Amino acid sequence: MGSITSKCNGCGAIFQANDELLPGYIPIDLLKQLENDNKDNNSASSKKIICKRCHRIKNYNEVLKVTLHEEKFIDIIKQIANRSGLVLYVIDIFDFEGSWLEQIPEYLSNNSIYIVVNKMDLLPKNVNKQNLRLWIKNELTTRGIIPEKISLISALKQWEIEDLAKSISLQKGKNIYVVGATNVGKSTLINRLAPILLDNRSQKLFDLPDITTSIYSGTTVETLKIPINEHVAIYDTPGIVKKDRLTEIFCPKCLQIVTPKKRINPRIYQLNDQQTLFFGGILRLDYISGDKQSFVCYFSNDVNIHRTKLLNADSIYNDHAKELLTPPCNSCEADFQLNQILNIDILANTEIDIVISGLGWITVKNTKAKIKIHAPKSVQISTRTALI
């Protein structure tokens, strides 16, 4: 999995002095110093060094996206499959479908797996955790994973981190491999877990890195090894980008808007048929037919929702996209045409979530209804049994 002394302690990229735009860049003088230190078996000087890219992310909130090719991700997963370590598979509860990876059950179903459901702090306060845990367990069984443990946590708020650390400590002598899609919070989780797992003797031997974290995809670009003691380490693996998530096609400014930063406040709209909801200019819901009905919207609190008559919806979009209806803004390079249309028939006495990967979901309950969703063509749209 590589040596931490030759890599950036923020993102895992191998240090280089050739291209400032690529991960791992440091000035040539510093690179030569590190090479000399490695020759002398003196790695202490490199323990806190990060590359220029990580420095810009940490201090200026800038981003340089790096995409991990699926072939390389599968190669990393195969390496883990051949080892006897513990796998922490991190899933974003706010984007369950968008953070699901088919490669995990395909290659790691025989490994010891803990499912770590992160970002619980984003859900409304009244969520029933017992029902949520049952929903997650059913989803995992359907998707081919039977984990040893399911942990509902917030890495950011440090909720249930101590309990997870205790469970990991019982897996004595096993390396820990943290896997998942981009932006699910793997690096933040490790930054919280590692100091707890580090025993008193190891604290004197190992200087933990501060792994770079951000809301942008591809922050961790290579596998990072974080020693816990002389025999056990945590491995932070780079996440694969899910191209069907809406978050992958925004500019940094718009990404800040659609990415939840605090607890979601569900917004409820009572709609008659022949009414439309616009979610910025990135999603449109047409209520075609049915009785007056509540639509409960779970999106970032900063996403603007605009209601109008279906009769006026086309003209409003044509006249106000990227103005009244934002995001996206004019800086977004991707084509945000709402050219994917999905017709959804909802049966009476059902509770359904309409899920937009990378953005959120809309809950419709106990009504017979016809709905039409308009979204960018690249984005995954699905329905599921209501999460909440």
C-alpha positions in Angstrom: 0.0 0.0 0.0 3.0 2.3 0.0 5.1 4.3 2.5 3.7 7.4 4.1 7.1 9.0 4.3 7.2 9.4 0.5 3.7 10.7 0.2 1.8 13.9 0.9 0.4 13.6 4.4 -2.8 15.3 3.3 -3.9 13.5 0.1 -1.5 10.5 -0.3 0.0 11.7 -3.6 3.7 10.9 -4.2 5.8 14.0 -3.8 7.0 15.5 -7.1 8.5 18.8 -8.3 7.6 18.7 -12.0 4.0 20.1 -12.2 2.4 22.6 -9.8 -1.1 21.7 -11.1 -0.8 18.0 -10.1 -1.2 16.5 -6.6 2.0 15.9 -4.7 3.8 19.0 -5.9 6.4 20.6 -3.6 9.4 22.8 -4.4 12.5 21.1 -5.8 14.7 22.1 -2.8 12.2 20.5 -0.3 11.9 17.4 -2.5 15.7 17.0 -2.5 15.8 17.4 1.3 13.2 14.7 1.7 15.2 12.4 -0.6 18.3 12.9 1.4 16.5 12.3 4.6 15.1 9.0 3.3 18.6 7.9 2.3 19.6 8.6 5.9 16.6 6.8 7.2 15.3 10.0 8.8 11.7 10.4 7.9 10.8 12.7 10.8 11.0 15.8 8.6 8.3 14.6 6.2 5.6 13.7 8.7 3.8 17.0 8.5 4.6 18.0 4.9 1.7 18.5 2.5 1.7 19.3 -1.2 0.8 22.6 -2.7 -2.7 21.3 -3.7 -3.5 20.3 -0.1 -2.2 23.6 1.2 -4.5 25.5 -1.2 -7.5 23.3 -0.2 -6.9 23.7 3.5 -6.1 27.4 3.6 -8.0 28.8 0.6 -10.8 26.3 -0.1 -9.6 25.9 -3.6 -9.9 22.7 -5.6 -8.2 20.7 -8.3 -10.4 17.7 -9.2 -8.7 14.4 -9.8 -10.7 11.5 -11.0 -9.7 8.0 -9.9 -10.2 5.6 -12.8 -12.3 2.5 -12.0 -9.5 0.1 -13.0 -7.3 1.6 -10.3 -10.1 1.6 -7.7 -10.8 -2.1 -8.4 -7.1 -2.9 -8.1 -7.1 -1.3 -4.6 -10.2 -3.2 -3.7 -8.7 -6.5 -4.9 -5.6 -5.9 -2.8 -7.8 -5.4 0.3 -9.8 -8.6 -0.6 -6.6 -10.6 -0.4 -5.9 -9.4 3.1 -7.5 -10.3 6.5 -8.1 -6.8 7.7 -11.3 -5.1 8.7 -13.1 -3.0 6.1 -14.9 0.1 7.1 -17.3 0.9 4.3 -18.4 4.5 4.7 -21.8 5.5 3.3 -23.4 9.0 3.2 -26.9 8.8 4.7 -27.9 11.9 2.9 -26.9 10.4 -0.4 -27.2 6.6 0.2 -27.8 5.8 -3.5 -25.1 8.2 -4.7 -22.5 6.7 -2.4 -23.3 3.1 -3.0 -20.5 1.2 -4.8 -21.4 -2.1 -6.6 -17.7 -3.1 -6.4 -17.8 -3.5 -2.6 -20.2 -6.6 -2.5 -18.6 -7.9 -5.7 -15.1 -8.0 -4.3 -15.3 -7.7 -0.5 -18.3 -9.8 0.5 -16.0 -12.4 2.2 -14.1 -9.8 4.3 -15.0 -8.5 7.7 -17.1 -5.4 7.0 -18.4 -2.7 9.2 -20.9 -0.4 7.6 -20.3 3.2 8.8 -23.3 5.4 7.9 -21.9 8.9 8.1 -23.5 12.4 8.3 -26.2 11.6 10.7 -26.0 15.2 11.8 -27.7 16.3 8.6 -31.0 14.4 9.3 -33.9 16.0 11.1 -34.0 15.6 14.9 -37.2 13.5 14.9 -35.7 10.6 12.9 -36.4 7.3 14.6 -32.9 5.6 14.6 -34.4 2.1 15.2 -36.5 2.4 12.0 -33.6 3.9 10.2 -31.3 1.1 11.2 -33.9 -1.5 10.0 -34.2 0.4 6.7 -30.4 0.4 6.2 -30.2 -3.3 7.1 -32.9 -4.2 4.6 -31.1 -2.2 1.9 -27.8 -3.8 2.6 -29.3 -7.3 2.5 -31.0 -6.5 -0.9 -27.7 -5.2 -2.2 -25.6 -8.3 -1.1 -23.9 -7.2 2.1 -24.3 -8.7 5.6 -22.0 -6.6 7.8 -20.7 -7.5 11.2 -21.7 -4.1 12.5 -23.7 -1.0 11.4 -22.6 2.3 13.0 -24.7 5.4 12.6 -22.2 8.3 13.1 -21.3 11.9 12.4 -17.6 12.1 11.8 -17.9 15.9 11.8 -19.7 16.1 15.1 -17.8 13.1 16.5 -21.1 11.3 17.2 -20.7 7.6 18.1 -17.0 7.7 17.2 -15.9 6.3 20.6 -18.3 3.3 20.2 -17.0 2.6 16.8 -13.4 2.8 18.0 -14.1 0.3 20.8 -15.6 -2.2 18.3 -12.5 -1.8 16.1 -10.2 -2.3 19.0 -11.8 -5.7 19.5 -10.5 -6.7 16.1 -7.0 -7.1 17.5 -4.1 -7.3 15.1 -6.2 -6.4 12.0 -5.3 -3.6 9.7 -8.3 -1.2 8.9 -9.2 -0.3 5.4 -11.5 2.6 4.9 -13.4 2.5 1.6 -16.2 4.4 -0.1 -17.2 6.8 -2.8 -15.8 10.4 -2.8 -17.1 12.9 -0.4 -18.7 10.4 2.1 -16.3 11.6 4.9 -13.7 8.8 4.9 -10.8 11.2 5.7 -12.7 13.1 8.4 -13.6 9.8 10.0 -10.0 8.7 10.1 -8.9 12.1 11.5 -11.4 11.4 14.4 -10.7 7.7 14.9 -6.9 7.5 14.7 -6.1 9.5 17.9 -8.6 7.3 19.8 -7.1 4.1 18.5 -3.5 5.2 19.1 -2.3 3.6 22.4 -0.1 5.4 24.9 3.1 3.8 23.7 2.4 4.4 20.1 1.7 8.1 20.7 5.4 8.4 21.3 6.3 6.5 18.1 3.9 7.9 15.5 3.0 11.4 14.6 -0.5 11.3 13.0 -1.0 13.2 9.8 -3.9 15.7 9.4 -5.5 14.3 6.3 -6.9 16.9 3.9 -10.7 17.0 3.8 -13.1 19.1 1.6 -16.5 18.9 -0.1 -14.7 18.4 -3.5 -14.4 15.1 -5.2 -10.9 13.4 -5.4 -9.3 15.1 -2.4 -7.5 11.9 -1.4 -5.7 10.7 -4.5 -3.6 7.7 -3.3 -3.8 5.3 -0.4 -2.6 6.8 2.9 -1.2 4.6 5.6 -1.7 5.8 9.2 0.2 3.6 11.8 -1.8 2.9 14.9 0.9 0.7 16.6 3.9 -1.3 15.4 1.6 -3.9 13.9 -1.6 -2.2 12.8 -2.4 0.7 10.5 -5.5 2.5 9.1 -5.5 2.8 5.3 -7.4 5.8 3.8 -8.2 4.8 0.3 -9.2 7.2 -2.5 -12.8 7.3 -3.4 -14.1 6.6 -6.9 -16.2 9.4 -8.4 -19.8 8.5 -9.1 -20.5 10.3 -12.3 -24.3 10.0 -12.0 -24.3 12.2 -8.9 -25.5 15.8 -9.5 -22.7 17.1 -7.3 -20.1 16.1 -9.9 -21.2 18.8 -12.4 -21.3 21.9 -10.3 -18.8 24.7 -10.1 -17.3 25.2 -6.6 -19.7 28.1 -5.8 -22.8 26.1 -6.6 -21.4 23.0 -4.9 -21.3 25.0 -1.7 -25.0 25.7 -2.1 -26.2 22.1 -2.8 -24.0 20.4 -0.3 -25.7 20.4 3.2 -23.5 21.9 5.9 -26.0 21.6 8.8 -29.2 19.8 9.8 -31.7 19.7 7.0 -35.0 21.5 7.6 -37.6 19.5 5.6 -39.7 21.9 3.4 -43.3 20.8 2.9 -45.4 21.9 -0.1 -49.1 21.3 -0.4 -49.6 20.8 -4.1 -52.7 20.5 -6.3 -52.4 18.7 -9.5 -51.1 20.7 -12.5 -48.5 22.5 -10.2 -44.7 22.5 -10.5 -41.8 22.7 -8.2 -38.4 24.0 -9.4 -35.3 23.2 -7.3 -33.1 26.0 -8.5 -32.6 25.3 -12.2 -31.4 21.7 -11.7 -34.6 19.8 -11.0 -38.2 20.2 -11.9 -41.2 18.2 -10.5 -44.6 18.3 -12.2 -47.6 17.1 -10.3 -49.6 15.8 -13.2 -52.7 14.3 -11.5 -53.9 13.3 -8.0 -55.6 14.8 -4.9 -54.1 17.7 -3.0 -50.9 16.2 -1.5 -47.9 17.1 0.7 -44.5 16.9 -1.0 -41.7 16.8 1.7 -38.4 18.1 0.3 -35.1 17.0 1.8 -32.4 19.2 0.3 -29.7 21.6 1.4 -31.3 24.5 3.2 -29.6 26.8 0.7 -31.3 25.3 -2.4 -34.1 27.6 -3.6 -37.5 26.0 -4.2 -39.9 27.8 -6.5 -43.6 26.8 -7.0 -45.6 27.7 -10.0 -48.4 26.4 -12.3 -47.5 23.7 -14.7 -49.0 25.8 -17.4 -46.3 28.4 -16.8 -43.3 26.1 -16.0 -41.7 26.0 -19.5 -41.7 29.8 -19.9 -40.4 30.4 -16.4 -37.5 27.9 -17.0 -36.7 29.4 -20.4 -36.8 33.0 -19.1 -35.2 32.6 -15.7 -32.7 29.7 -15.8 -29.4 30.8 -14.1 -31.2 33.9 -12.8 -34.2 33.3 -10.6 -33.6 29.6 -10.9 -30.1 29.0 -9.6 -28.0 27.0 -9.1 -26.5 26.4 -11.6 -24.8 29.7 -12.3 -23.1 31.0 -15.4 -19.8 29.6 -14.1 -20.9 26.0 -14.3 -19.4 24.5 -17.4 -21.6 21.4 -17.6 -24.8 21.4 -19.8 -27.7 21.7 -17.3 -30.5 21.1 -19.7 -33.3 19.3 -18.0 -33.5 16.7 -20.8 -34.0 13.6 -18.7 -37.7 13.0 -18.1 -39.0 10.3 -15.7 -42.7 9.5 -15.3 -43.5 8.1 -11.9 -46.8 6.5 -10.9 -47.4 6.4 -7.1 -49.9 3.9 -5.7 -52.2 4.7 -2.9 -51.2 3.8 0.7 -47.5 3.8 -0.1 -44.6 5.9 1.2 -42.1 6.7 -1.5 -38.9 8.8 -1.8 -38.0 10.2 -5.2 -34.2 10.3 -5.0 -31.9 12.6 -7.0 -28.4 11.3 -6.6 -26.1 13.9 -5.1 -28.9 16.4 -4.3 -31.5 14.9 -2.0 -35.0 13.5 -2.1 -38.8 14.2 -2.1 -41.2 12.1 0.0 -44.7 11.4 -1.2 -47.0 9.4 1.1 -50.4 7.7 1.0 -51.7 9.0 -2.2 -52.3 7.9 -5.8 -50.4 10.3 -8.0 -48.8 10.8 -11.4 -45.5 12.8 -11.3 -43.0 13.8 -13.9 -39.4 14.6 -13.0 -37.1 16.7 -15.2 -33.3 16.6 -14.5 -29.9 16.7 -16.3 -29.4 13.5 -18.4 -26.4 12.3 -16.5 -28.0 12.2 -13.1 -29.4 9.1 -11.5 -33.1 9.3 -10.4 -34.7 6.5 -8.5 -37.5 5.6 -6.1 -37.3 3.8 -2.8 -39.3 3.0 0.3 -39.4 6.2 2.4 -36.3 6.6 4.5 -38.0 8.9 7.1 
